[in-house]
Amino acid sequence: MTSAFLFVFLMSFCSLFICRKVAKRVGLVDAPNERKHHKGVIPLVGGVSIFVTLAIAFSFFKLFPQNPWLYLSCATVLVVIGVIDDRYDISFKLRLLVQACVSLVMIFAGDKSLHYLGYMLGDFPLALPVVASTLLTVFAVIGAINAFNMVDGIDGLLGGLASVSFAALGYVFYVSGNTELFVICTMIVTAMVPYILLNLGFPLGRRFKVFMGDAGSIFIGFTVIWLLLEATQKGELSAMRPVTALWLIALPLMDMATIMIRRIRKGQSPFKPDREHLHHICQRIGLSPFMTLVVICGLAASMAGVGIWSDMSQVNETLMLLSFMIMFGVYFAVISHIWRITTWIHKLTGRSQPKTPEQATSER
């Protein structure tokens, strides 16, 4: 199996160099603007490279024991729409429509749905009727895809957070005895390592830098929710309880929910881009991009660790759901009042005060 991981790593590395050359020729690049402050045009091929690598590896090593062609077909549609969006910037309504259609195909062609919620609401198992299950599954797929799409804001962050989620899932599958899905999760992390290295400029410098692109973030979000359904919807054979899934992707979910609620409160579209995500805030309060990456990935890993510990220890599911909601409430309150908190801290320490989003915007 070591040779399989080496194959995936080398193929991912080679495909990145091939894809970045093609991307420059066809204009699949990201240029700086008022929201994006990187230097030069950067190829948006990280996700395409990872997808191609994994599609070949999964087929070659005959992985994904259930519905492999359904998964690859759905993923292909999403990656294609992501590439089109990266190149031509299509409407978010069209993206959501495609994501919803893919969700319905998952449900009715592959019998992949979020129909069992465990003991989240008490001492009885909660099984949803078909209509409720369908709606919740569509919401979950769209939510997971856009949660990972929205966190892709600084170098290494999407790859880091995705690696945390896949590593946590891999551990859960390994402990439950599902070695095939453990190998799949490990292969996904392996395929992302070359992208993360080039995205961070290591070891070849900025000349070979690449970005993930919407195609990549959509593919990662879709694969995460697919594997979460594999892990939680098998009844007594499930690798983990449904409530644990919230903890494995806690930080991307909380960041997405917080930013969308704040935009709606301002009378804006919840999908309107801005610079008020957690990674933007961390940098405005004085953290370097690298420290921001370390802090956010560390928080995500801690939350995933709590989820896994609670699952292994059989902590009451209602208590874990309540704990998650309290954590989200605290997160939302802190982010909503972060400028007051940091102003107070800076006054106490005598440091210069950070810029609010409004101040930063007015200076551009």
N, C-alpha and C positions, 0 to 999 in steps of 0.2 A: 504493500500500500504506500510505502514511502516513495516509490517510483511514480505513483499516481499524483501525489502532491507535488513532486518535482516537475512532472509534466505540466501540471496546471500553472505552477509558478512561472516556468519558462515560457509557456505559451501566452500567458497573460502579458508578460514583459514584451515579447516579440510583437504581439498584436497591438500593443500600445504604440509602438514605433511605426507600424504599418498604418494604423488608423489615423495617427496624427498627420502623416504626410497626405493622406487622402483628404482629411478634414480641411487642411489649408488650401487645397486645390478647389474644393467645392464650397468654401466659405462657411464651414461648420466651426466657427470660432466665436469667442467671447471678447468683445471690445470694451474698453473702459467707458463709463458714463457717470452720471451724477450719483448713482448708487454703488457702482463697481469701481473700486479705486486701484485695481491691479495695473501693472505696466505692460503695455503691448497686447497683441491679440493672442489668446490662448485657445488651443484646440479643445473642443468639447467632446472628447472621445473616451473618457474613462469608463463610462457606463457601457458604451457599445463594446469596448474591448472586453470588459468583464463578462458581459452577456454572451458574446461569441465564444469566449474561452469556456465558460461553464456549459453552454449548449453542446459544444463538441465533447467536453469531458463527460457530461452526464450520459450522452448517447454512447460514447466509446466504452465507458465503464459500466453501462447499463444500470444507472442509478435511477432514483425516483420510482419506487416499486409500484405506486398507484397513479394512474392517469399521467404518465410522463409526457405524452404528446399533447394532452390538454394543457398542462402547465407550460410547455414550450410554445404552444400556439398562442396562448393568452399573453405570455411574456413577450413574444415577438410583436404582437399587435401594439402592446404598450410601449415597447422600445421604439418601434417605427413612429408612433405618434409623438413620442418624446423627441426623436431626431428632427421631425418636421417642426416641432415647437422650438427647438434650439436654433434651427435655421431660419424659420420665418415668423416666429413669435405668434402662434395662433391663439384664438380666444380661449380663456379658461373654461367657458361654457362647453366648448367642443371637447376639451380634455376631460371634463367631468362626465360628459355624455359617454365617451369611449370607456372611461373607467367603470361607469355604471353598467354598460353593456357587457364588459368583460366579467364583471361580478355576476351578472345573471347567467352567463355561459358557465361559469364555475359552478353555480348552484344547480342548474337544471341539466347540464351535460355531464358534470363530474361529481354531482352530489356532495359538493364542498360548501358547507353552510355553518353558520354559528347558531346552532339550534339548542345547545346544552350549556347552561350557565352554572352548573354545579349547585353548591349550597350557599350562594352569595347572599340570599335573602332569608335565611333561616335554616331550620332543621329538615327541610324537604328539598329534593333536587328540583331545579327549575328547568323544565323542557319547554321550548317555545313552539307555538303553532306555526304552520308553514308561512303564513303571511308575515307574522312578526319576525320570524327567522330570516326570511328573504330581505326584508327591509333593514334589519340589523346587520346582515352580512354585507349588503351593498354599502351601508354607512361605514362599516368597519374597514372594508377594502379601500374606499375612497379616503377615509381618515388616515389609515396607515401609509398609503401612497403619498399623501400631501404632507403628513407629519415629517417624513424623511426628506421630502422635497424642500420644505421650508427651512430645515436646519443647515442646508448646504450654503453656508455663508462665509466661512473662512477656510483656509487651507487645512486639510486633514480632518475636518470636523465630521463630515458625512461618513467618510471611511471609518473614522474612529468610533462613532456611535453605532454604525452598522456592525462593525466588528464586535462591539460589546454585546449587541443583541444576538448575533449569530453564535458567538462563543457561549453565551448563556444558554441558548437553545441547544447547542451541541452538547453541553454538559448535562442538561436535563435528559436528552435522548440517550446519552451514554449510560447514565445512572439507571435509566429505566430499561436498559438492555436493547434499545433500538440502535444497533451499531451502524446500520445503513444510513439512517438520517443523521447520525453523529458524523459520519464520513462526509455527507453532503454539506453540513454546516462548516466543517473544517475546510473543505475544498473552497467554499465561498470566501471564507476569510483569507485563505491562501491566494485566491485569485485577486483579492483586493489589495494585497500587500504591495505589488509593483506600482499600482495606481497611487497608493498613499505615498510611496517613496518619491515618485516623480512629482506629485502634487505639492509635496513639501520641498521640492528642489534638491532631493538627496538621491544618489550621490553626484548627479550630473549637472546640478545647478539649474538656474531659471530657464536656460535655453531650451530644455526639454520638458518644461512644465506642461501639465494637462489639467483640465477640469473634468468633473464627473458629467455635467450636463443634466438636463431634465430627463433624458433617456435613462441615465444611470440611477438617479434618485427614484424615478418611477419603478424601475426594475427592482431595486432593492426593497422599496416599500411593499411591492406586490409579493416578492419572495418571502419577506418576513411574515406577512399575514397568511400566506399559504402554509408556511411551516407552523405557525401558531395554531392554525386550524388542525393540521396534522397532529399537533401535540396535545390538543385539548378536547377534540370532538370524537374520541373513540370510546366514550363511556368508561367502563371499568378498565379498559386497556390503554387509557390516555396516559401520556408521559407526564403530564402535570395538570393541575386544576385550572379552570378558565380564569380565575381571578389572578393567578400568577402571571398570565400574559400581560396584564396591565403594567406590572412592575418591570418586565423585561424591555418594554419600550416606553417607560414612564417619561423620561425627559423630552424626547421628541413630541410625545402626545401633549404634555403639559405646555410646552412652548407654543405648539400650534393652537391649542385651545385658548391660551392667554392672549396671544397676539390677535386672534380672530375676534375674541370678545372685545378687546380694546378698539379694534378698527370699527366694529359695529357700533360701539358706544359713540364714536366720533362721527357716525353717519357715513362711513366709508365702506367700500366693498371689502368683505373679509379676505378676498384674494388680492387686494391691492398691495403691491410690493412696498416695503419701507425699510428703515434701518433701526427697528426697535426690538429685534430679537435678542435673546439672551446673550449671544456672542457679541452683538454690537454693544450691548450695555456693559459687558465685562471689559471691553476695550476702552469705553469712554470713562470708566471709573479707574483706569490706570493699568490694567493688565495688558501685557504684551500678547500678540496673537498666539504665540506658543503656550504661554501660561493659561490663556483662555481655553485653548484646546485641552490642556492637561486637566484644568479644573472641571470643565464640562464633562469630559469623558470619565473623569474620576467620579463625579456625581452620578452619572448614568450607570457606571459599574457598581457603585454602592447600592443604588436602588435595585438593580438586577440581582445583586447578592442577597439583599433582604428578601426579595421575592422567592429566590431559590431556597433560602434558609427556611422561610415560612412554609414552603411546599413540602420540603423534606421533613420538617418538624410537625406537619399537619396542624398548623395554627388555624384556628377557626376562620373559615372563608369570609363570613360576614365581617369579622373584625379586620381582616386584611383589606376588604373593600372599603370599610369605613376609614381605615388608616390611610389608604390611597387618596380618598376624597379629602381628608384633613391635610395631607401633604400637598395636594393640588391647591387647596384653599390658602395655605401658607405661602406657597410659591406665587400664586396670583397676587396676593396682598403685597408681598415683598417686591415683585416686579412692578406693580402699579405705583408703589411709593418709593421706588429705588432712589429717585433724585432727592427726595427729602431725607432719606436715610443717609445717603452719601454726603449730602451737604452738612448734616449734623456731625458725621464722623470727621469730615475734613476741617470743620471749624474747631473740633476738639484737638485735632492733630496739627492744625496750622498749615495744612497743605492747600494748594489751589483747588478750587472746586471744579468738578467735571462739567462738561457741556451737556445740556439736555438735548434731546433730538431737535427741538425747535431752534435752539441756538446754533447747533451744528448745521441745520438746513439754511438758516439765514445768512451764514457766513459763506456759503457756496455760491 
